Amino acid sequence: MSSPDSDNLLPVLQRIAAALERLAPVPSSAAAMDGADAFIWHPEHDRLEPVAQVNRVDIGLLQGIGRQAETLYQNTLRFAGGLPANNALLWGSRGAGKSSLVKAVHAKVNAERKDGERLALVEIHREDIPTLPRLLAQLRGVTRPCVLFCDDLSFDGEDASYKSLKAVLEGGIEGRPQNVIFYATSNRRHLMPRDMIENERSTAIHASEAVEEKVSLSDRFGLWLGFHNCDQDTYFAMIEGYAERYGLDLPKAKLRAEAKEWSVTRGGRSGRVAWQYIQDLAGRLGKRLED
């Protein structure tokens, strides 16, 4: 049974505990990034959460994007070696392998490096872009090279957070830390919908300057890699590569016929559609998709 004195003391103890929590030292970014190669940024706690197992596809299974893969790999390899490299924007068709390529290149580069030289892959969600300066403040104190990754980056309507992204990438006083490079994927080449750009042109005193303001965000990415819908031969190569890797025994003619029918029901061919068919096939054959 509580007494009047203990009831009065409880709020005081709670305030003391909260004050001590605020005074407690925050774990350093360097310490927080030990023991893992991939992290997700949680801005509500200013925390980098380690990812024990990254959901990725081996780079050898990514068909039809050989040029993009080699270009991004060489850019990442130079960055990992302390040489100049460009921020990269991977843009184009849905399901074409943009985000898969970023994760696959990260894995390939790390497979060739010693433990103390491995790249960190740090994912920031699109809605957390306004907190990017806080994340970079943490990464600035880390000696480890970091690939900062944002999937499906785009801006709509009155969203003005793209201006802070521009400043962070190139134009701000501090700029991008030397140990950080920024990779983003988007369905849009200029990250803005056409009607948003056209609206700026129609209402601005100097229309060309308004359009330049919108389009110049993409210019902060020195490397542009375009991804497009794949043809049927490339689609079949994806299917057959997956089937061989995971031991899905099906006659080639039947495999192709099923894969073609699957792509028709999905309204197109892409790496994502190929993987979805493989998951369906593996389930029907009672096989697990494990390397």
C-alpha positions in Angstrom: 0.0 0.0 0.0 1.4 3.4 -1.0 1.8 6.3 1.4 1.2 10.0 0.6 5.0 10.6 0.8 5.8 7.8 -1.7 3.2 9.2 -4.1 4.8 12.6 -4.0 8.2 11.1 -4.5 7.4 9.2 -7.6 7.2 12.2 -10.0 10.6 13.5 -8.7 12.3 10.1 -9.2 10.9 10.0 -12.8 12.3 13.4 -13.6 15.7 12.5 -12.1 15.7 9.3 -14.2 14.8 11.2 -17.4 17.6 13.8 -16.7 20.1 11.0 -16.2 19.1 9.4 -19.4 19.6 12.6 -21.3 23.1 13.0 -19.7 24.1 9.4 -20.6 26.7 9.3 -23.4 25.3 8.3 -26.7 27.2 5.3 -28.3 29.6 6.6 -30.9 28.8 6.1 -34.6 32.0 4.2 -35.1 31.2 1.7 -32.3 27.6 1.4 -33.5 28.8 0.4 -37.0 31.1 -2.5 -35.9 30.1 -6.0 -36.5 27.8 -5.5 -39.6 28.0 -4.4 -43.2 24.5 -2.9 -43.6 22.4 -0.6 -41.5 19.0 1.2 -41.5 18.7 4.8 -40.3 16.0 5.4 -37.6 15.8 9.1 -37.2 13.3 9.0 -34.3 16.2 7.7 -32.1 19.1 9.0 -34.2 20.2 5.4 -34.4 21.7 3.1 -37.0 20.2 -0.4 -36.7 22.4 -3.2 -38.0 21.0 -5.6 -40.6 22.1 -9.1 -39.9 21.2 -10.5 -43.3 20.6 -8.3 -46.3 17.9 -9.3 -48.8 19.9 -9.4 -52.0 20.5 -11.3 -55.2 23.9 -12.4 -56.4 25.2 -10.1 -59.1 25.7 -13.0 -61.4 22.0 -13.6 -61.6 21.2 -10.0 -62.7 20.7 -10.4 -66.5 20.4 -7.7 -69.1 22.0 -4.9 -67.1 25.7 -5.8 -67.6 26.8 -2.3 -68.6 25.0 -0.7 -65.6 26.4 -3.3 -63.3 30.0 -2.8 -64.4 29.7 1.0 -64.3 28.3 1.0 -60.8 30.8 -1.6 -59.6 33.8 0.4 -60.9 32.5 3.6 -59.3 32.0 1.8 -56.0 35.4 0.2 -56.2 37.1 3.5 -56.7 35.2 5.0 -53.7 36.1 2.0 -51.5 39.7 2.6 -52.4 39.7 6.3 -51.4 39.6 7.6 -55.0 37.1 10.2 -56.4 33.7 8.7 -57.3 30.3 10.0 -58.2 26.9 10.0 -56.5 24.7 7.6 -58.6 21.1 7.8 -59.7 19.6 4.6 -61.0 16.4 5.4 -62.8 13.9 3.7 -65.1 11.4 0.9 -65.2 9.9 -0.7 -62.2 11.3 -4.1 -61.3 14.3 -3.7 -63.6 16.8 -4.5 -60.9 17.9 -1.0 -59.7 17.9 -1.6 -55.9 19.0 -5.2 -56.4 22.1 -3.9 -58.3 23.0 -1.5 -55.5 22.9 -4.3 -52.9 24.7 -6.8 -55.2 27.5 -4.4 -56.0 28.0 -3.6 -52.3 28.3 -7.4 -51.7 30.7 -7.9 -54.6 33.0 -5.1 -53.5 33.1 -6.3 -49.9 33.9 -9.9 -51.0 37.1 -8.5 -52.4 38.1 -6.5 -49.4 39.7 -7.2 -46.0 37.5 -7.1 -42.9 38.9 -3.7 -41.8 38.2 -2.1 -45.2 34.6 -3.3 -45.8 32.0 -0.8 -47.1 29.0 -0.1 -45.0 25.6 0.1 -46.7 23.3 2.6 -44.9 19.7 2.8 -46.1 17.6 5.9 -45.5 13.9 5.8 -46.3 12.4 8.4 -48.6 10.2 9.9 -45.9 13.3 10.4 -43.7 15.2 12.6 -46.2 14.7 15.8 -44.1 16.8 14.1 -41.4 19.7 13.5 -43.8 21.9 16.2 -42.2 21.6 14.5 -38.9 22.6 11.2 -40.4 25.6 12.7 -42.2 26.7 14.3 -38.9 27.0 10.8 -37.5 28.7 9.3 -40.5 31.1 12.2 -40.7 32.8 10.9 -37.5 33.3 7.4 -39.0 36.4 6.4 -40.8 34.6 3.5 -42.6 33.5 4.3 -46.2 29.7 4.3 -46.4 27.3 3.9 -49.3 24.2 5.9 -48.4 21.2 4.3 -50.2 17.7 5.6 -50.8 15.3 3.4 -52.7 12.4 4.8 -54.8 13.4 8.5 -54.3 11.0 11.1 -55.8 9.3 14.3 -54.8 5.7 15.4 -55.3 3.5 18.4 -54.9 4.7 21.0 -52.4 7.4 18.8 -51.0 10.4 21.1 -50.5 12.8 18.5 -48.9 14.5 18.1 -52.2 16.2 21.5 -51.5 17.9 20.1 -48.5 19.0 17.0 -50.4 20.6 19.3 -53.1 22.6 21.2 -50.4 23.8 18.0 -48.7 24.9 16.3 -51.9 27.0 19.2 -53.3 26.0 22.8 -52.5 26.0 23.1 -48.7 28.7 24.6 -46.5 29.8 21.2 -45.2 28.8 19.2 -48.2 29.0 15.5 -48.4 31.6 13.8 -46.1 34.5 12.3 -47.9 33.7 8.8 -46.5 30.1 8.9 -47.9 28.7 8.4 -51.3 24.9 8.6 -52.2 23.1 6.1 -54.4 19.4 6.5 -55.1 16.9 4.6 -57.3 13.9 6.2 -58.9 11.3 5.6 -61.6 11.9 9.2 -62.7 15.0 10.5 -64.4 14.6 14.0 -62.9 13.0 12.9 -59.6 10.0 15.2 -60.2 6.8 14.5 -62.0 6.4 16.3 -65.3 3.3 18.3 -64.1 5.2 19.6 -61.2 8.0 20.9 -63.4 5.4 22.3 -65.9 3.5 24.1 -63.1 6.7 25.8 -62.0 7.3 26.9 -65.6 3.9 28.4 -66.0 3.8 30.4 -62.7 7.4 31.6 -62.5 8.5 35.0 -63.6 11.5 33.4 -65.3 10.2 30.0 -66.4 13.6 28.6 -67.3 15.0 29.4 -63.8 12.1 27.5 -62.2 12.7 24.4 -64.4 16.4 24.6 -63.7 15.7 24.6 -59.9 13.7 21.3 -60.3 15.9 19.5 -62.8 19.2 20.5 -61.1 18.6 18.0 -58.3 19.4 15.2 -60.7 22.5 17.0 -61.7 23.9 16.4 -58.2 24.3 12.8 -59.3 27.3 12.6 -61.5 26.4 9.1 -62.6 23.1 8.4 -64.3 22.2 4.7 -65.1 19.1 4.0 -67.1 17.1 0.8 -66.7 14.5 -0.3 -69.3 12.0 -3.1 -69.9 13.8 -6.3 -70.9 13.2 -8.3 -74.1 12.0 -11.9 -74.1 15.5 -13.4 -74.5 16.8 -11.5 -71.5 13.7 -12.5 -69.5 14.3 -16.2 -70.3 17.9 -15.9 -69.4 16.9 -14.6 -65.9 14.4 -17.5 -65.5 16.9 -20.1 -66.6 19.7 -18.6 -64.4 17.5 -18.7 -61.3 16.3 -22.2 -62.1 19.8 -23.5 -62.5 21.1 -21.8 -59.3 18.3 -23.2 -57.1 18.0 -26.6 -58.7 14.5 -26.2 -60.1 14.3 -29.1 -62.5 11.8 -28.4 -65.3 12.2 -29.1 -69.0 13.4 -26.0 -70.8 10.4 -25.8 -73.1 8.0 -26.1 -70.2 10.0 -23.6 -68.1 9.9 -21.0 -70.9 6.2 -21.6 -71.6 5.2 -21.1 -68.0 7.5 -18.1 -67.6 6.0 -16.5 -70.7 2.4 -17.1 -69.5 3.4 -15.6 -66.1 4.8 -12.4 -67.7 1.6 -12.0 -69.7 -0.5 -12.2 -66.5 1.8 -9.6 -64.9 1.6 -7.2 -67.8 5.3 -7.2 -68.7 8.7 -8.6 -68.4 11.2 -7.6 -65.7 13.7 -9.0 -63.2 11.0 -8.6 -60.5 8.5 -10.6 -62.6 11.1 -13.3 -63.2 11.8 -13.7 -59.5 8.1 -13.8 -58.7 7.7 -16.7 -61.1 10.7 -18.5 -59.7 9.2 -18.2 -56.2 5.9 -19.7 -57.5 7.7 -22.5 -59.3 9.9 -23.3 -56.2 6.8 -23.5 -54.0 5.1 -25.9 -56.4 8.2 -28.1 -56.6 8.6 -28.0 -52.8 12.0 -26.4 -53.0 13.6 -23.7 -50.8 15.3 -20.7 -52.4 18.6 -20.9 -50.4 22.2 -20.5 -51.7 
